[in-house]
Amino acid sequence: MQTYAEQLMAEFQRTREQAAELRERLRTVTATVTSPDSLVTATVGPRGQLLRLDIDPRVYRRPNSRVLADAITTTVQRATVAAAAKVTELCQPGPPLPAEHLDAALGPTDAEHAAIEGEWAAIDAYDAFIRSGEFADYDGYGDPPGPAARLAP
């Protein structure tokens, strides 16, 4: 029984390491596509988020905002499809990764990281305030003192 439990733990650990490795490889996926006229180049990340957009200065020779907008949209869409294909390829030979699990596999977005860091900053501020002892004199009436008042502009 002990040996079987050890085998299960070893398999679990191996699977966990493989998942972490896959997550890192997925996070680094990018796809770059250039429009047929070579005037627009788009690079997207694993979720299809636009990372870089290059527009050749030759677009000013034939200024047509609608044509340029369409070229940008089409090029970004093609890059997104290419990135999705790379993500799918990385997830092979296992079963296809359902779309609803892709975000979990990729981890938090930059915006989600920023929100989490903001929450931690607020928690750290309150923690420092409580540790400072200022709260000890609060009698329970009125607004309690706190770091929010000190942080306000």
Order of alpha helices (4+ residues) and beta strands (2+ residues): alpha-beta-beta-beta-alpha-alpha-alpha-alpha
